[in-house]
Amino acid sequence: MANHIKLEEDCVMVKLDHDILSHCHKFECGNADLDEFFNKDAIRYDIELLGKTYCWILKENPTIIIAAFTLANDSIKTHGMPNNIRNRIQRGVANPKRGRTYPAVLIGRLGVNSSFQSSGNHIGTQAMDFIKKWFRSEDNKTGCRFIVVDAVNNSSTIGYYIHNGFKHIYNDENDERVFFNIGADESLRTRMMYFDLKL
């Protein structure tokens, strides 16, 4: 079964809440920070209106959370960006609608149950495809041009987002350091990336 999971067919997507956490097995994706967030902090974020967390529960065994993700409102602010970066982000936006700020949804957290991370599942890509479709849908209740993520700066995480069509907002790490006033001797823990929902 683990090699043939289709999120939209084999699972039910629900909002993560106390009932889900108490009914399901502890969610473990192999990243201690993500595990702690989904098992302890996500509900506090919800209460404070800082993010909404959703998860997919396996229909065949509703005690198993297959994947979880947290969304929050965000934006891409082009004021102060170098012209080449601003132009690249605005390229797909009609000239009369170009501005200094574009609505975006932030994927604050995303994790896949360790038991379902095999290459045959592609759960992470299925989750991302769902999020893209969700915000392109006519049922979407708000305007949202971009999906953004502050991706952990390692080859695996960055590679996942690139594979799923995301681009770096800043051309390289030096540009990003300059924009966020991070010293050259400090490590860049995350990279800002975006996906244009209209392209």
C-alpha positions as CSV (number, residue, x, y, z in Angstrom):
1,M,0.0,0.0,0.0
2,A,2.8,2.5,0.9
3,N,4.1,2.4,-2.7
4,H,0.8,3.4,-4.2
5,I,-0.7,6.2,-2.1
6,K,-2.6,8.9,-4.0
7,L,-3.4,11.7,-1.6
8,E,-6.6,12.8,-3.2
9,E,-7.9,9.3,-3.6
10,D,-6.6,7.3,-0.6
11,C,-6.7,10.1,2.0
12,V,-9.0,12.7,3.5
13,M,-7.6,16.2,4.0
14,V,-8.6,17.8,7.3
15,K,-7.6,20.8,9.4
16,L,-5.1,19.7,12.1
17,D,-6.7,20.1,15.5
18,H,-6.6,18.6,19.0
19,D,-9.0,15.8,18.0
20,I,-6.8,14.7,15.1
21,L,-3.6,14.8,17.2
22,S,-5.2,12.8,20.0
23,H,-6.7,10.2,17.6
24,C,-3.7,9.7,15.3
25,H,-0.3,8.3,15.8
26,K,2.4,10.9,16.4
27,F,3.4,12.5,13.1
28,E,7.1,11.9,12.3
29,C,8.7,13.1,9.1
30,G,12.4,12.7,10.1
31,N,13.0,16.4,10.9
32,A,12.9,17.1,14.6
33,D,11.9,20.8,14.1
34,L,9.0,19.9,11.8
35,D,7.9,17.0,14.0
36,E,7.8,19.3,17.0
37,F,5.9,22.0,15.1
38,F,3.2,19.7,13.8
39,N,2.7,17.8,17.1
40,K,2.9,20.8,19.5
41,D,3.1,24.2,17.9
42,A,0.7,24.1,14.9
43,I,-2.4,24.5,17.0
44,R,-1.0,27.5,18.9
45,Y,-0.2,29.1,15.5
46,D,-3.8,28.5,14.5
47,I,-5.1,30.1,17.8
48,E,-2.9,33.2,17.2
49,L,-4.1,33.4,13.6
50,L,-0.5,33.0,12.4
51,G,-1.0,29.9,10.2
52,K,-3.5,27.2,9.4
53,T,-2.3,23.6,9.3
54,Y,-3.9,20.8,7.2
55,C,-3.1,17.2,7.0
56,W,-4.0,14.1,4.9
57,I,-5.3,11.1,6.9
58,L,-5.2,7.7,5.4
59,K,-8.7,6.4,4.7
60,E,-7.7,2.8,5.1
61,N,-6.3,3.6,8.6
62,P,-7.5,7.0,9.9
63,T,-4.9,7.0,12.7
64,I,-2.1,7.7,10.2
65,I,-1.2,11.2,9.1
66,I,0.4,10.9,5.7
67,A,1.5,14.5,5.2
68,A,0.9,18.0,6.8
69,F,1.4,21.6,5.7
70,T,0.9,25.0,7.2
71,L,-0.2,28.1,5.2
72,A,-0.2,31.8,6.0
73,N,-0.9,35.0,4.2
74,D,2.2,36.7,2.8
75,S,3.3,38.9,-0.1
76,I,6.2,39.6,-2.4
77,K,7.4,43.2,-1.9
78,T,9.3,44.5,-4.9
79,H,10.2,47.9,-3.5
80,G,13.9,48.0,-2.9
81,M,14.7,45.0,-5.0
82,P,17.3,45.3,-7.7
83,N,15.6,46.0,-11.1
84,N,16.6,42.7,-12.7
85,I,14.9,40.7,-9.8
86,R,11.8,42.9,-9.7
87,N,11.5,42.6,-13.5
88,R,11.8,38.8,-13.4
89,I,9.0,38.6,-10.8
90,Q,6.7,41.1,-12.6
91,R,7.3,39.6,-16.0
92,G,4.1,37.6,-16.1
93,V,1.9,40.4,-14.6
94,A,0.1,42.7,-17.0
95,N,1.6,46.2,-17.1
96,P,-1.4,48.1,-15.7
97,K,-1.5,45.7,-12.7
98,R,2.2,45.9,-11.8
99,G,2.8,47.3,-8.3
100,R,5.1,47.2,-5.3
101,T,3.4,44.3,-3.5
102,Y,1.9,41.1,-4.8
103,P,-0.4,38.8,-2.8
104,A,1.1,35.4,-1.9
105,V,0.5,32.4,0.3
106,L,3.4,31.2,2.4
107,I,4.0,27.5,2.9
108,G,5.4,27.8,6.4
109,R,5.9,24.1,7.0
110,L,5.5,20.9,4.9
111,G,6.3,17.4,6.0
112,V,5.7,13.8,4.8
113,N,5.4,10.9,7.1
114,S,8.7,9.0,7.2
115,S,7.0,5.7,6.4
116,F,5.7,7.2,3.1
117,Q,8.7,9.0,1.8
118,S,9.7,6.2,-0.7
119,S,10.5,7.3,-4.2
120,G,7.4,5.5,-5.5
121,N,5.0,7.7,-3.5
122,H,6.0,11.2,-4.5
123,I,3.8,12.4,-1.6
124,G,5.7,15.7,-1.4
125,T,5.0,16.5,-5.1
126,Q,1.4,15.4,-4.7
127,A,1.0,17.7,-1.8
128,M,2.6,20.6,-3.7
129,D,0.4,19.9,-6.7
130,F,-2.7,20.0,-4.5
131,I,-1.6,23.4,-2.9
132,K,-1.1,24.9,-6.4
133,K,-4.4,23.6,-7.6
134,W,-6.2,24.8,-4.4
135,F,-5.0,28.4,-5.0
136,R,-5.8,28.3,-8.7
137,S,-9.3,27.1,-8.0
138,E,-12.3,29.3,-8.5
139,D,-13.3,28.3,-4.9
140,N,-10.2,30.1,-3.6
141,K,-11.6,32.9,-1.4
142,T,-8.8,35.4,-1.9
143,G,-6.5,36.8,-4.6
144,C,-3.2,35.1,-4.5
145,R,-0.6,35.4,-7.3
146,F,2.3,33.6,-5.8
147,I,3.3,30.8,-3.5
148,V,6.3,31.6,-1.4
149,V,8.5,29.6,0.8
150,D,11.5,30.4,3.1
151,A,13.2,27.1,2.2
152,V,15.9,25.5,4.5
153,N,19.2,26.1,2.7
154,N,20.3,22.6,1.9
155,S,20.5,20.7,-1.4
156,S,17.6,18.3,-0.6
157,T,15.1,21.0,0.3
158,I,16.1,23.5,-2.4
159,G,16.1,20.6,-4.9
160,Y,12.6,19.7,-3.9
161,Y,11.2,23.2,-4.5
162,I,13.1,23.6,-7.8
163,H,11.7,20.2,-8.9
164,N,8.3,21.5,-8.2
165,G,8.7,24.7,-10.3
166,F,9.9,27.2,-7.6
167,K,12.5,29.8,-8.4
168,H,14.9,31.7,-6.1
169,I,13.7,35.3,-5.5
170,Y,17.3,36.5,-5.3
171,N,19.8,35.5,-7.9
172,D,22.3,34.2,-5.4
173,E,23.1,34.0,-1.7
174,N,25.1,37.3,-1.8
175,D,22.1,39.2,-3.2
176,E,19.9,37.7,-0.5
177,R,22.3,38.5,2.2
178,V,22.5,42.2,1.0
179,F,18.7,42.5,0.8
180,F,18.2,41.1,4.4
181,N,21.3,42.8,5.8
182,I,22.9,39.5,6.7
183,G,26.7,39.6,7.1
184,A,28.9,37.7,4.7
185,D,30.3,35.7,7.6
186,E,26.9,34.5,8.7
187,S,25.4,31.3,7.2
188,L,22.3,31.8,5.1
189,R,19.9,29.3,6.9
190,T,17.1,29.7,4.4
191,R,16.5,30.9,0.8
192,M,13.4,32.8,-0.3
193,M,11.7,31.0,-3.3
194,Y,8.5,31.6,-5.3
195,F,6.1,30.0,-7.7
196,D,3.9,32.1,-10.0
197,L,0.4,30.6,-10.0
198,K,-0.4,32.2,-13.4
199,L,2.4,30.6,-15.3
